[in-house]
Amino acid sequence: MHSEMKNSSMLVLTQKPSFVIANYVLLTFYGYFTIGLTLAVLPMFIHQTLGYNTIIAGGVVSLQYVMTFIMRAYAGKMVDHQGPKRAVMISMSCFIGVGLLLIFAFALAGKPLWSLCLLIISRLLTGCGEGMVGASPVNWAMLRVGEEHTATAISYNGIANYSSMAIAAPLGVWLSATLGNWSLGLLTLAIGFIGFWSAYMKEPLKSASDAPKQPFFKVLKAVSPFGSGLALAGIGFGALSTFVTLYFAAHRWENAATCITTFGLFFIFGRLAFSKAIARHGGIPVAMASIAVECLGLVFISLAASPHVVMLGAALTGLGFALVFPALGVEAVQQVSSANKGAALGAYGLFIDISLGITGPLVGFVAKSYGMEAIFPFSTLMVLGGFFICMALKWRSRSVVRRS
């Protein structure tokens, strides 16, 4: 057994880093595929089938991100001390549980309160799964190929994340319409088992650095300036993913899930086409340019008079948001030692969880108070705040260079 593992390790090390990284971030794909399946279905199900208002619909969907926030610190500590394998296997176990809960929740649609309670539990369990898988596969990949490939690993992880949702969101709508909502629970269950087996078959790794482990909140403080910019930039994606189905329904337009697919496709294109931009220009300048493009996309959606213009806006939003996470993430993980990279990635990821967690109820409140037309102008202003944070970080770095 030991010789087989050693031979397997030697084989992996002879492969190109990009292929090795892709093999690990496929686990991210499995996790976020299960999340994306219900992304366009749940808000409509809660609002129209169960009869609850947009604030409750947005709040239930966003519960996932609250739980993800709670689990990030635990996951980061587990990755640094025990390695990422255990965290990934726990996450896949959570998604297996989510699949079972969804089957029962959809079956109890005739009893709205019971169905809603099961959905709440499923969202909390989904958040637990996301918290455990969020930074674990990318950290696993970095342990395999080395920290010099950090930007590539983070970029590939994001591709796996959003490509899975780009595929899963319209697939979820199609399955819901053709087979029924129960099929979403069954597929979630199946993907959870596949992900669990895939993680189980991989060699466990953990950091060999003897540098002292820092307290999580000290790491969180170090990455928080960069995470704050990410959090504000993430509101654009959060508003689009959570409310685009209700936005289309309010305008009597069709194919709302295609917006999420369009966002995902251009997100992937941005990651692939501009993969070397961060190394060439630096994280902060790339983040500023990316947020500017994201804002432009949200402006298009705000002013759209037809679904085609919304699609264009979704494309620009995805293209702009594509490099925000890796651009600021590369800068964030440089603030800590190699022994704390798992905690740094977990702490940094907290900010996108905060962003997506507050987006549902916050934007739901805006929609209820000022109408659906107000949600994307509001989101644009929030994302613009991320641009100003990046400007402040750029000025700070310049002042540090001058003093040195």
C-alpha positions in Angstrom: 0.0 0.0 0.0 2.8 2.4 0.9 4.6 1.7 -2.4 1.4 2.3 -4.4 0.9 5.6 -2.7 4.5 6.6 -3.3 4.2 5.7 -7.0 1.0 7.6 -7.2 2.7 10.7 -5.7 5.6 10.4 -8.2 3.1 10.1 -11.1 1.2 13.2 -10.0 4.4 15.2 -9.6 5.4 14.4 -13.2 2.2 16.0 -14.5 1.8 19.6 -15.4 0.7 21.7 -12.4 -2.4 22.9 -14.2 -3.6 19.3 -14.6 -2.8 18.4 -11.0 -4.7 21.5 -9.8 -7.7 20.7 -11.9 -7.8 17.2 -10.4 -8.2 18.7 -6.9 -10.6 21.6 -7.7 -12.9 19.1 -9.4 -14.0 18.6 -5.8 -15.0 22.2 -5.7 -17.1 21.6 -8.8 -19.0 18.8 -7.1 -19.7 20.9 -4.1 -20.9 24.0 -5.9 -22.8 21.9 -8.5 -25.1 20.8 -5.7 -25.5 24.4 -4.6 -26.3 25.7 -8.1 -29.0 23.1 -8.8 -31.5 24.9 -6.6 -30.2 28.4 -7.0 -32.9 29.5 -9.5 -35.6 27.2 -8.1 -35.7 27.8 -4.4 -36.6 31.5 -4.5 -39.5 30.8 -6.8 -40.6 27.8 -4.8 -40.6 29.6 -1.5 -42.3 32.8 -2.9 -44.8 31.3 -5.3 -45.4 27.7 -4.2 -45.2 28.1 -0.5 -46.5 31.7 -0.5 -43.9 33.5 1.5 -42.7 37.1 0.7 -39.4 38.1 -1.0 -37.7 38.9 2.3 -38.3 35.4 3.6 -37.4 33.9 0.3 -34.1 35.8 0.2 -33.5 35.2 3.9 -33.9 31.4 3.6 -31.6 31.2 0.6 -29.0 33.4 2.4 -29.0 31.2 5.5 -26.5 29.0 3.7 -24.0 31.8 3.7 -24.5 32.5 7.5 -23.6 28.8 8.2 -20.7 29.0 5.7 -19.4 32.0 7.7 -19.5 30.1 10.9 -17.7 27.0 9.4 -14.9 28.9 7.6 -12.8 29.3 10.8 -13.2 25.7 11.8 -12.4 24.5 8.3 -9.3 26.7 8.0 -8.0 25.3 11.4 -8.7 21.8 10.3 -6.9 22.2 7.0 -3.7 23.7 8.7 -3.6 21.1 11.4 -5.0 17.9 9.8 -4.9 18.6 6.1 -7.8 19.3 3.7 -8.9 15.7 3.0 -11.0 15.4 6.1 -12.7 18.8 5.5 -13.6 17.8 2.0 -15.1 14.5 3.1 -17.2 16.2 5.8 -18.5 18.7 3.2 -19.6 15.9 0.8 -21.3 14.2 3.7 -23.2 17.4 4.3 -24.3 17.5 0.6 -25.6 13.9 0.9 -27.7 15.1 3.8 -28.9 18.1 1.8 -30.1 15.8 -1.0 -32.3 13.8 1.5 -33.7 17.0 3.0 -34.6 18.5 -0.3 -36.5 15.3 -1.4 -38.7 15.6 1.8 -39.1 19.4 1.6 -40.4 19.3 -1.9 -42.7 16.4 -1.1 -44.3 18.5 1.7 -45.1 21.5 -0.6 -48.7 21.1 0.5 -47.7 21.9 4.1 -45.8 25.2 3.7 -44.5 25.6 7.2 -43.1 22.0 7.4 -41.5 22.4 3.9 -40.0 25.8 4.9 -38.5 24.3 8.1 -36.9 21.5 6.1 -35.5 24.0 3.6 -34.1 26.1 6.4 -32.3 23.0 7.8 -31.1 22.1 4.3 -29.7 25.6 3.7 -27.8 25.5 7.0 -26.4 22.1 6.1 -25.5 23.4 2.6 -23.6 26.2 4.3 -21.8 23.7 6.4 -20.8 21.8 3.3 -19.7 25.0 1.5 -17.7 26.2 4.5 -15.8 22.9 4.6 -15.2 22.7 0.8 -14.7 26.4 0.0 -10.9 26.6 0.5 -10.0 23.0 1.1 -9.5 21.7 -2.5 -7.5 24.7 -3.5 -5.3 24.3 -0.4 -4.9 20.6 -1.2 -3.8 21.6 -4.7 -1.3 24.1 -3.3 0.2 21.5 -1.0 0.7 19.3 -4.0 2.1 21.8 -6.6 3.7 24.5 -4.3 2.8 28.0 -3.2 4.3 29.5 -6.4 1.1 28.3 -8.1 -1.3 30.1 -5.7 -2.8 32.4 -8.3 -3.4 29.5 -10.7 -4.9 27.4 -7.9 -7.3 30.1 -6.8 -8.3 30.9 -10.4 -9.0 27.3 -11.3 -10.9 26.9 -8.1 -13.1 29.8 -9.0 -13.6 28.4 -12.5 -14.8 25.1 -10.9 -17.1 27.1 -8.6 -18.9 29.2 -11.2 -18.8 26.8 -14.1 -20.6 24.3 -11.8 -23.3 26.8 -11.0 -23.5 27.9 -14.7 -24.3 24.3 -15.6 -26.4 23.4 -12.6 -28.7 26.4 -12.4 -30.4 25.9 -15.8 -30.2 22.2 -15.3 -32.1 22.6 -12.0 -34.8 24.6 -13.7 -35.1 22.1 -16.5 -35.3 19.1 -14.1 -37.9 20.9 -12.0 -40.1 21.6 -15.0 -39.7 18.2 -16.6 -39.3 15.6 -13.8 -40.3 17.6 -10.7 -38.5 19.2 -7.8 -37.8 15.8 -6.2 -35.2 15.1 -9.0 -33.0 18.0 -7.6 -32.8 16.3 -4.3 -31.9 12.9 -5.9 -29.2 14.4 -8.1 -27.8 16.3 -5.1 -27.6 13.1 -3.2 -25.8 11.3 -6.1 -23.2 14.1 -6.6 -22.5 14.1 -2.8 -21.7 10.4 -3.0 -19.4 10.9 -6.0 -17.6 13.8 -4.3 -17.1 11.8 -1.1 -15.6 8.8 -3.0 -13.4 11.0 -5.1 -12.0 12.7 -1.9 -11.6 9.3 -0.1 -9.4 8.0 -2.9 -6.9 10.9 -2.8 -3.7 10.9 -0.8 -4.0 13.0 2.4 -1.6 16.0 2.6 -0.9 18.7 5.1 1.6 21.5 5.5 5.1 20.5 6.7 6.0 24.1 7.8 7.2 24.4 11.3 6.3 28.1 11.5 4.0 28.9 14.4 0.2 28.8 13.8 -1.4 32.2 14.3 -4.8 32.6 16.0 -7.6 32.6 13.4 -8.7 36.1 14.4 -5.2 37.5 13.9 -5.2 36.0 10.4 -8.7 37.4 9.8 -7.4 40.9 10.8 -4.5 40.6 8.4 -6.7 39.7 5.4 -9.7 41.9 6.3 -8.8 44.9 4.1 -8.7 42.8 1.0 -11.8 40.8 2.1 -13.8 43.9 2.6 -13.3 44.9 -1.1 -14.3 41.3 -2.1 -17.4 41.5 0.1 -18.7 44.6 -1.6 -17.9 43.3 -5.0 -19.7 40.1 -4.2 -23.1 41.9 -3.7 -23.5 42.2 -7.5 -23.2 38.5 -7.9 -25.4 37.8 -4.8 -28.2 40.1 -6.2 -28.0 38.5 -9.6 -28.0 34.9 -8.4 -30.7 35.3 -5.8 -33.2 37.7 -7.4 -32.8 37.3 -11.1 -35.7 34.8 -11.3 -38.0 37.1 -9.4 -36.8 40.1 -11.4 -37.6 38.3 -14.7 -41.0 37.2 -13.3 -41.8 40.8 -12.4 -41.2 41.9 -16.0 -42.9 38.8 -17.4 -39.7 37.7 -19.1 -38.6 34.1 -19.6 -35.4 32.1 -19.3 -34.1 33.8 -16.1 -31.7 30.9 -15.4 -29.9 31.7 -18.6 -28.6 34.9 -16.9 -26.8 32.8 -14.3 -25.4 30.6 -17.1 -24.3 33.7 -19.0 -22.7 35.1 -15.8 -20.9 31.8 -15.3 -19.7 31.4 -18.8 -18.2 34.9 -19.0 -16.8 34.4 -15.5 -14.9 31.4 -16.8 -13.8 33.2 -19.9 -12.4 36.1 -17.8 -10.5 33.7 -15.6 -9.0 31.9 -18.6 -8.4 34.8 -20.9 -6.8 37.0 -18.3 -5.1 34.4 -16.1 -1.7 36.0 -16.3 -2.9 39.6 -15.6 -2.5 39.3 -11.8 1.2 38.3 -12.1 1.8 40.9 -14.7 0.0 43.9 -13.2 -0.5 43.1 -9.5 -3.6 42.1 -7.5 -4.9 45.6 -6.6 -4.8 47.1 -10.1 -6.5 44.0 -11.6 -9.1 44.1 -8.9 -9.9 47.8 -9.6 -10.3 47.2 -13.3 -12.4 44.1 -12.7 -14.8 45.9 -10.3 -15.2 48.7 -12.8 -16.3 46.2 -15.5 -18.7 44.6 -12.9 -20.3 47.9 -12.2 -20.8 48.6 -15.9 -22.6 45.3 -16.2 -24.9 46.1 -13.3 -25.7 49.5 -14.8 -26.7 47.7 -18.0 -29.1 45.4 -16.0 -30.5 48.5 -14.1 -31.3 50.2 -17.4 -32.4 47.2 -19.3 -35.7 47.3 -21.2 -35.5 43.8 -22.5 -34.1 40.4 -21.4 -31.3 40.6 -24.0 -29.9 43.7 -22.4 -30.0 41.9 -19.0 -28.0 39.1 -20.6 -25.4 41.5 -21.7 -25.3 43.0 -18.3 -24.9 39.6 -16.7 -22.0 38.8 -19.1 -20.2 42.0 -18.1 -20.9 41.3 -14.5 -19.4 37.8 -14.7 -16.4 39.1 -16.7 -15.8 41.8 -14.2 -16.2 39.7 -11.1 -14.0 36.9 -12.5 -10.7 38.2 -11.3 -11.8 40.0 -8.1 -11.4 36.9 -5.8 -8.0 35.8 -7.0 -6.6 39.3 -7.4 -7.4 40.3 -3.9 -6.8 36.7 -2.6 -3.2 36.7 -3.8 -2.6 39.9 -1.9 -4.4 38.5 1.2 -2.5 35.3 1.6 0.8 37.1 1.3 0.0 38.7 4.7 0.7 35.4 6.5 3.3 32.7 6.7 3.0 29.4 4.8 1.9 27.6 8.0 -1.3 29.8 8.0 -2.3 29.6 4.4 -5.3 27.4 5.1 -6.5 29.8 7.7 -5.8 32.8 5.5 -7.9 31.3 2.6 -10.6 30.4 5.0 -10.6 33.9 6.6 -10.6 35.6 3.2 -13.4 33.4 2.0 -15.5 34.5 5.0 -16.0 37.9 3.3 -17.7 36.5 0.3 -19.9 34.5 2.7 -20.7 37.7 4.6 -21.5 39.4 1.3 -23.8 36.7 0.0 -25.3 36.2 3.4 -26.5 39.8 3.8 -27.4 40.2 0.1 -30.5 38.1 0.3 -32.4 39.9 3.1 -30.8 43.3 2.3 -31.7 43.3 -1.4 -35.0 41.6 -0.5 -35.8 44.6 1.8 -34.9 47.0 -1.0 -37.2 45.1 -3.4 -40.1 45.0 -0.9 -39.7 48.7 0.0 -38.8 50.3 -3.4 -39.7 47.6 -6.0 -37.7 45.2 -8.1 -36.4 48.1 -10.2 -34.3 49.3 -7.3 -32.3 46.2 -6.6 -29.6 46.5 -9.3 -29.0 50.3 -8.9 -28.6 49.6 -5.2 -26.2 46.7 -5.9 -24.2 48.9 -8.3 -23.6 51.4 -5.5 -22.5 48.7 -3.1 -20.0 47.2 -5.7 -18.7 50.7 -6.3 -17.7 50.8 -2.6 -15.4 47.9 -3.3 -13.6 49.9 -6.0 -12.9 52.7 -3.5 -11.5 50.2 -0.9 -9.1 48.9 -3.6 -8.1 52.5 -4.3 -7.3 53.0 -0.6 -5.3 49.7 -0.5 -3.3 51.0 -3.5 -2.5 54.3 -1.8 -1.5 52.4 1.3 0.9 50.2 -0.6 2.4 53.2 -2.2 3.0 54.9 1.1 4.6 51.8 2.5 7.0 51.7 -0.5 7.9 55.3 0.0 8.7 54.8 3.7 10.9 51.8 3.0 
